[in-house]
Amino acid sequence: MMPLRHLYVHIPFCLKVCPYCSFYKERLEPTRMRRFLDALLLELERESGKRLLQPRTIFFGGGTPSALSASQLEYLLTGIRERLDLSALSEWTLEMNPATVSMSKARLLRALGVNRISMGVQSWDPALLSVLGRVHTAAQAERSYEILREAGFDNINLDLMFAVPTQTLAQWEATLEKTIALGPEHISAYCLTYEEDTAFFERFSSGLYAQNKDWDADLFEATLDRLEAVGYDGYEISNHARPGRECFHNLAYWEGADYLGLGPSAFSTCGAERWQNVADVQAYTSRIFAGESAIGFREEVDASTHLAERIAFGLRTNRGVALDLLGPWQSVVDEYLSEGFFTHDGARIRLTRKGKLVADTLAEAFV
């Protein structure tokens, strides 16, 4: 049995539900937390009995994992350490909201093995933080970053968002400059998208908000230009890192590796199987404690679908896709090469700057 090398843990609780976020999440309810954590550990025990788990990467996402108290985090992380062989672990990421960072929590995480933090700053502009419904202030985010450094974290990602309603180019440039000055090892810069089942989508549908793809593209290109100029490698369309500081957990997704997801709504892919747990905390915990499966959706991924997804995700990275995988789409490749969307070195196909501007549209040809 080949060991499974990548583990995702979904912590769906938030202090406040952001109006643009489409991930499964719930308002934090401390009274339900211990039962939820016990369910996570029990699911891990069951999965480790079915397959060989020796993770190289672990990623705690949400929701807001750092919304857990220090004692809750200690209980969960210690439980994971007791149940898993972590001898091969090289990257353990935990997402944090700046409003939930404290020195005691940061030092605890570092002591228990977390070595990478991804913090959702989104903007350094107070007005835009208000538009985004964030619970933290710009000053709080800066102090949280300082706390993480003081606690010993030397691998920090800061999440940023552009094309926010009312945002100007000057505001975005100021956010980039402030972030660069802090010197994180990794910067994720995402274009706001209007996802269904969010408050922003309702405002977009009603005409209160509008999207201008040309404006989005201008901000995207400004991002690439500035971050490349100061040494951040855009190793994926929305992700930029100092050399050797790429997020290896996310790279595993993009390269089509197997991974296991724990918690409500978490996805897993192992071989030809893909499944998702139920997106409901109460249903998830009830099923786990009843000895039932928490899976709400399962499918078989055939070879052609797996290849198409591997190409679509691979094209988003600066490694691109091996040319020999693209045989069935040779006419598409030739067309995109002639139109300047693709480039190649004889072995691999990569997106050009022009191609990156329409990456999602180009990927549709392979899916």
Secondary structure, DSSP 8 states (H G I E B T S, - for coil): ---EEEEEEEE-EESS--TT--S--EE--GGGHHHHHHHHHHHHHHHHHHS-EEEEEEEEEES-GGGS-HHHHHHHHHHHHHHS--TT--EEEEEE-GGG--HHHHHHHHHTT--EEEEEEE-S-HHHHHHTT-SS-HHHHHHHHHHHHHTT---EEEEEEES-TT--HHHHHHHHHHHHHH--SEEEEEE----TTSHHHHHHHTTSS---HHHHHHHHHHHHHHHHHTT-EEEETTEEESTT-S-HHHHHHHTT--BEEESTT-EEEETTEEEEE-S-HHHHHHHHHTT---EEEEEE--HHHHHHHHHHHHTTBTT-EEGGGGGGGHHHHHHHHHTTSEEE-SSEEEE-HHHHTTHHHHHTTT-
